[in-house]
Amino acid sequence: MHDMRETGSISDRLSEKGYRLTPQRLMILSAMESSHDHISAEEIYAQVAAKYPNVNISTVYRTLELLKKLGMVYEIDLGEGRIRYHAEGSGHHHHLVCQDCGDVVDIDESALSSLKDILLRDYNFRAELRHVAIFGFCEKCRKKQSGGGGKK
């Protein structure tokens, strides 16, 4: 199954780098891979604690920090007051986050490729745009704000 293969690849890479594959680490990876959306540390902890009641949330945070440092996990702030995570294997994509209704729309990585080119050309800055949240207002909320006039 796809999810297990992805978990296997991260756990294989951890093992290759000399990190122990503790049951807690494997459960954290499994929780991330089985999530179809971005998952918070608290949500990961709840899933792991259901099977390992003695696990500490600091174990979850330490594991996420390690995976982030190794480039196997990315974090993103979708403006809700907590950081969310996703596994590197789930691809690069970006998000449009409505500041009014909170809707999140995924957009393809290619949508920001011209920005990446401009930053390199004009500022000699190589941006790592793997996972970006852009805040603004969706069409529905803009219509509501403008009294239904439909201005963009």
BAFI-3210 file (N, C-alpha, C; in Angstrom, 3 decimals, decimal comma, padded with zeros to 6 digits):
// residues 152
n [1|2|3|4|5|6|7|8|9|10|11|12|13|14|15|16|17|18|19|20|21|22|23|24|25|26|27|28|29|30|31|32|33|34|35|36|37|38|39|40|41|42|43|44|45|46|47|48|49|50|51|52|53|54|55|56|57|58|59|60|61|62|63|64|65|66|67|68|69|70|71|72|73|74|75|76|77|78|79|80|81|82|83|84|85|86|87|88|89|90|91|92|93|94|95|96|97|98|99|100|101|102|103|104|105|106|107|108|109|110|111|112|113|114|115|116|117|118|119|120|121|122|123|124|125|126|127|128|129|130|131|132|133|134|135|136|137|138|139|140|141|142|143|144|145|146|147|148|149|150|151|152]
n.u [000,842|000,452|000,763|002,162|004,515|005,620|005,999|007,814|009,976|010,827|011,423|013,401|015,351|015,919|017,015|019,255|020,744|021,537|019,763|017,723|014,900|012,451|009,458|007,752|008,657|008,091|005,311|004,693|005,540|003,775|001,299|001,555|001,805|-000,624|-002,395|-004,494|-004,251|-002,633|-001,052|-001,207|001,151|-000,152|-002,323|-000,961|000,217|-002,095|-002,956|-000,738|-000,592|-002,907|-002,201|000,201|000,119|001,922|003,575|005,261|004,400|006,571|008,296|007,101|007,404|010,247|010,863|009,598|011,112|013,613|013,017|012,320|014,738|016,240|015,035|012,841|010,329|008,009|007,061|004,222|002,488|-000,775|-002,149|-003,735|-002,874|-001,307|001,361|001,488|002,218|003,718|004,617|007,593|007,395|004,835|004,705|005,259|003,446|001,331|-000,602|-003,626|-004,967|-007,896|-008,482|-010,815|-013,031|-011,479|-011,042|-009,016|-007,161|-005,501|-002,748|-000,864|002,665|003,946|002,709|004,089|006,503|007,435|007,791|009,899|011,890|012,109|013,017|015,533|016,755|016,508|017,252|019,241|018,650|018,014|015,126|013,491|010,816|009,000|006,746|004,269|002,181|-000,268|-001,869|-005,088|-008,169|-010,946|-013,046|-015,786|-015,861|-014,858|-016,891|-018,912|-017,849|-017,865|-020,483|-021,675|-021,043|-019,193|-016,583|-013,142]
n.v [-001,190|002,281|004,218|002,771|002,217|004,752|005,406|003,410|004,276|006,641|005,640|003,816|005,593|006,999|004,927|004,291|006,564|006,118|006,396|005,212|003,098|003,471|002,165|004,331|006,344|005,096|004,962|007,688|008,381|006,766|007,906|010,403|009,702|008,435|010,442|012,441|015,039|018,042|017,623|018,200|018,437|017,835|016,308|014,137|013,187|012,423|010,223|008,465|008,180|006,778|004,170|003,892|004,675|005,735|007,457|010,564|013,933|015,482|013,724|013,428|016,053|016,230|014,203|015,186|017,517|016,390|014,984|017,147|018,564|016,755|017,007|015,466|015,982|018,622|021,796|023,893|026,950|027,518|029,650|029,228|029,244|027,110|024,926|022,886|019,694|017,884|014,970|014,630|013,025|013,432|015,342|018,631|021,496|024,369|026,754|028,585|030,649|031,645|034,504|035,188|033,183|030,949|028,935|026,642|026,362|024,210|024,829|024,278|023,580|024,811|027,246|029,204|029,356|031,395|033,469|032,427|032,440|035,217|036,126|034,943|036,054|038,918|039,404|037,699|035,502|032,329|030,891|028,603|027,256|025,161|024,688|026,706|029,112|031,340|034,192|035,689|036,702|034,747|034,314|034,174|035,415|037,924|038,876|039,013|040,995|043,173|043,626|041,903|042,606|041,353|042,070|041,669]
n.w [000,000|-000,672|001,459|003,430|002,113|001,838|004,566|005,132|003,529|004,793|007,333|006,598|005,667|008,017|009,513|007,943|008,444|010,953|013,070|015,709|015,301|017,073|018,651|019,187|017,408|014,975|015,174|015,123|012,548|011,122|011,838|010,617|007,906|007,421|007,563|005,645|005,371|006,532|009,636|013,117|015,866|018,221|017,325|016,264|018,624|020,061|018,535|018,799|021,581|022,077|021,557|022,849|025,846|027,695|026,355|025,836|025,051|024,418|023,190|020,720|019,712|019,686|017,850|015,545|015,177|014,606|012,203|010,640|010,551|009,090|006,668|006,023|006,772|006,557|007,881|008,423|008,875|009,085|009,957|012,192|014,734|015,457|014,520|011,654|010,124|007,386|005,530|003,646|001,392|000,426|-001,491|-002,953|-002,322|-002,268|-000,343|-000,275|002,037|003,494|005,323|006,474|006,386|006,793|004,986|003,140|000,259|-001,877|-003,981|-006,965|-007,037|-009,173|-009,445|-008,068|-009,330|-011,033|-009,209|-007,710|-009,677|-010,152|-007,647|-007,576|-009,858|-009,490|-006,845|-006,235|-004,666|-003,598|-003,206|-001,029|-001,782|-000,834|000,595|001,136|002,693|001,709|002,666|002,520|001,027|000,162|-002,781|-002,110|000,438|-000,211|-001,844|000,040|001,720|000,012|-000,364|-002,138|-004,703|-006,322|-006,934|-007,783]
ca.u [000,000|001,232|001,105|003,170|005,762|006,168|006,493|009,019|011,099|011,334|012,054|014,648|016,328|016,329|017,860|020,520|021,487|021,960|018,778|016,957|013,482|011,682|008,015|007,128|009,002|007,331|003,915|004,622|005,604|002,526|000,233|001,742|001,563|-002,029|-003,187|-004,663|-004,116|-001,543|-001,399|-000,500|001,839|-001,168|-003,089|-000,053|000,323|-003,347|-002,954|000,304|-000,943|-003,978|-001,559|001,295|-000,357|003,002|004,404|005,227|004,282|007,902|008,846|006,538|008,077|011,656|010,891|009,267|012,292|014,624|012,575|012,389|016,162|016,702|014,317|011,854|009,040|007,926|006,043|003,542|001,553|-001,953|-002,793|-004,710|-002,249|-000,437|002,105|001,087|003,326|003,421|005,794|008,241|006,937|003,498|004,825|005,320|002,289|001,156|-001,960|-004,258|-005,722|-008,797|-008,400|-012,168|-013,727|-010,511|-010,904|-007,663|-007,164|-004,166|-002,380|000,295|003,987|004,322|002,102|005,057|007,804|007,921|008,285|011,206|012,806|012,305|013,853|016,899|017,259|016,588|017,804|020,240|018,174|017,396|014,052|013,036|009,354|008,442|005,472|003,997|000,786|-000,501|-003,098|-005,891|-009,612|-011,527|-014,049|-017,037|-015,725|-014,706|-018,240|-019,624|-017,301|-018,203|-021,929|-022,138|-020,749|-018,394|-015,283|-012,028]
ca.v [000,000|003,509|004,838|001,991|002,371|006,055|005,283|002,604|005,027|007,551|004,845|003,299|006,680|007,233|003,804|004,478|007,654|005,667|006,688|004,050|003,111|003,099|002,037|005,660|007,011|004,445|005,383|009,086|008,333|006,174|008,914|011,430|009,146|008,060|011,663|012,940|016,490|018,416|017,136|018,936|017,597|017,383|015,231|012,983|012,708|011,733|008,910|007,618|007,926|005,782|002,848|003,946|005,680|006,341|008,334|011,965|014,800|015,986|012,743|013,788|017,277|015,918|013,422|016,097|018,381|015,568|014,744|018,445|018,837|015,835|017,297|014,417|016,526|020,082|022,389|025,052|027,652|027,884|030,790|028,825|029,273|025,963|024,453|021,587|018,991|016,874|014,197|015,067|012,192|013,779|016,321|020,053|022,264|025,616|026,914|029,894|030,573|032,788|035,058|035,404|031,928|029,915|027,946|026,427|025,805|023,802|025,200|023,536|024,173|025,619|028,572|030,158|029,209|032,685|034,204|031,849|032,956|036,660|036,278|034,577|037,025|040,303|039,521|036,649|034,754|031,067|030,610|027,225|027,359|023,812|024,618|028,105|029,522|032,730|034,620|036,685|036,502|033,981|035,026|034,237|036,416|039,240|039,284|039,355|042,269|044,267|043,686|041,051|043,196|040,446|042,642|040,738]
ca.w [000,000|-000,832|002,739|004,126|001,382|002,214|005,931|005,015|002,981|005,831|008,386|006,022|005,630|009,406|009,886|007,221|009,074|012,276|014,112|016,128|014,929|018,261|018,357|019,193|016,149|013,901|015,321|014,689|011,081|010,647|012,005|009,589|006,580|007,242|007,527|004,278|005,455|007,426|010,965|014,172|016,851|019,190|016,689|016,214|020,000|020,421|017,873|019,382|022,987|022,101|021,559|023,831|026,811|028,471|025,509|026,235|023,870|024,067|022,249|019,421|019,272|019,376|016,612|014,443|014,969|013,936|010,833|009,951|010,343|008,053|005,421|005,750|007,172|006,438|008,746|007,852|009,740|008,295|010,594|013,203|016,044|015,698|013,359|011,121|009,492|006,375|005,148|002,409|000,285|-000,066|-002,566|-002,635|-002,759|-001,531|000,142|-000,162|003,286|003,668|006,677|006,986|006,675|007,149|003,917|002,630|-001,087|-002,310|-005,342|-007,424|-006,822|-010,337|-009,350|-007,523|-009,986|-011,540|-008,045|-007,411|-010,714|-009,918|-006,451|-007,932|-010,844|-009,013|-005,486|-006,086|-003,508|-004,005|-002,251|-000,861|-001,732|-000,843|001,293|001,457|002,903|001,320|003,330|001,809|001,159|-000,945|-003,575|-001,346|001,505|-000,842|-002,274|001,264|002,192|-000,904|-000,508|-003,214|-006,006|-007,127|-007,325|-007,530]
c.u [000,883|001,687|002,231|004,530|006,422|006,740|007,789|010,196|011,669|012,028|013,362|015,733|016,819|017,328|019,243|021,382|021,870|020,993|017,980|015,489|012,669|010,213|007,325|007,418|008,199|005,860|003,721|004,640|004,301|001,370|000,332|001,351|000,099|-002,946|-003,280|-004,484|-002,891|-001,988|-000,579|000,184|000,836|-001,991|-002,240|000,034|-000,920|-003,393|-001,951|-000,077|-002,065|-003,387|-000,438|000,953|000,761|003,902|004,211|005,146|005,646|008,617|008,372|007,258|009,529|011,773|010,590|010,436|013,389|014,260|012,633|013,842|016,722|015,977|013,288|010,430|009,100|006,846|005,463|002,592|000,392|-002,787|-003,785|-004,087|-001,442|000,190|001,564|002,249|002,823|004,722|006,297|007,727|005,585|003,531|004,838|004,059|002,152|-000,320|-002,383|-005,182|-006,577|-008,769|-009,773|-012,805|-012,780|-010,354|-009,454|-007,783|-005,726|-003,945|-001,088|001,588|004,359|003,757|003,087|006,410|008,318|008,430|009,693|012,255|013,129|013,221|015,314|017,508|017,500|017,277|018,917|019,948|017,482|016,389|013,726|011,524|008,739|007,017|005,152|002,499|000,692|-001,865|-003,783|-007,361|-010,155|-012,626|-015,351|-016,973|-015,533|-016,062|-019,057|-019,172|-017,736|-019,712|-022,444|-021,860|-019,870|-017,065|-014,173|-010,880]
c.v [001,247|004,103|004,093|002,142|003,690|006,015|004,500|003,415|005,997|006,745|004,234|004,368|007,028|006,169|003,935|005,555|007,323|005,993|005,432|004,211|002,598|002,941|003,403|006,402|006,421|004,842|006,825|009,147|007,804|007,170|009,984|010,911|008,808|009,285|012,167|014,452|016,782|018,077|017,890|017,943|017,032|016,230|013,960|012,346|011,910|010,337|007,959|007,226|006,898|004,368|002,755|005,009|006,381|007,267|009,784|012,832|015,366|015,018|013,057|015,020|017,014|015,158|014,305|017,027|017,636|015,378|016,022|018,769|017,985|016,044|016,251|014,864|018,038|020,596|023,607|025,628|028,108|028,949|030,447|028,739|028,040|025,512|023,089|021,004|018,120|016,231|014,658|014,287|012,578|014,931|017,748|020,717|023,459|025,792|028,366|029,792|031,829|033,234|035,307|034,071|030,782|028,817|027,849|025,751|025,455|024,283|024,475|024,312|025,131|027,043|029,624|030,090|030,535|033,564|033,730|032,388|034,427|036,885|035,949|035,634|038,396|040,459|038,515|035,796|033,493|030,656|029,119|027,266|025,967|023,798|026,014|028,303|031,004|033,125|035,720|036,383|035,791|034,799|035,221|035,342|037,820|039,769|039,752|040,736|043,447|044,343|042,900|041,583|042,339|041,016|041,679|041,432]
c.w [000,000|000,489|003,447|003,444|001,745|003,630|005,913|004,516|004,011|006,913|007,875|006,040|007,039|009,844|009,238|007,871|010,520|013,404|014,429|015,731|016,108|017,873|018,296|017,888|014,991|013,961|014,844|013,165|010,500|010,739|010,921|008,221|006,353|007,206|006,096|004,222|006,299|008,841|012,006|015,105|017,851|018,624|016,584|017,601|020,409|019,805|018,514|020,813|023,109|022,163|022,586|024,865|027,589|027,639|025,945|024,980|023,468|023,118|020,840|018,882|018,882|018,060|015,412|014,135|014,222|012,467|010,002|009,599|009,207|006,720|005,043|006,057|007,009|007,367|008,064|008,889|008,878|009,004|011,678|014,589|016,385|014,384|012,946|010,329|008,356|005,945|003,793|001,208|-000,274|-001,062|-002,070|-003,151|-001,839|-001,206|000,109|001,042|003,417|005,126|007,284|007,379|007,035|006,113|003,467|001,269|-001,444|-003,738|-005,693|-007,204|-007,947|-010,269|-008,838|-008,221|-010,536|-010,400|-007,695|-008,394|-010,493|-008,721|-006,752|-008,857|-010,221|-007,659|-005,216|-004,843|-003,998|-002,934|-002,232|-000,681|-001,840|-000,335|001,816|001,688|002,556|001,875|002,536|002,038|-000,073|-001,633|-002,799|-000,286|000,932|-001,302|-001,075|001,759|001,323|-001,166|-001,688|-004,599|-006,897|-007,574|-006,954|-006,878]
res [m|h|d|m|r|e|t|g|s|i|s|d|r|l|s|e|k|g|y|r|l|t|p|q|r|l|m|i|l|s|a|m|e|s|s|h|d|h|i|s|a|e|e|i|y|a|q|v|a|a|k|y|p|n|v|n|i|s|t|v|y|r|t|l|e|l|l|k|k|l|g|m|v|y|e|i|d|l|g|e|g|r|i|r|y|h|a|e|g|s|g|h|h|h|h|l|v|c|q|d|c|g|d|v|v|d|i|d|e|s|a|l|s|s|l|k|d|i|l|l|r|d|y|n|f|r|a|e|l|r|h|v|a|i|f|g|f|c|e|k|c|r|k|k|q|s|g|g|g|g|k|k]
***
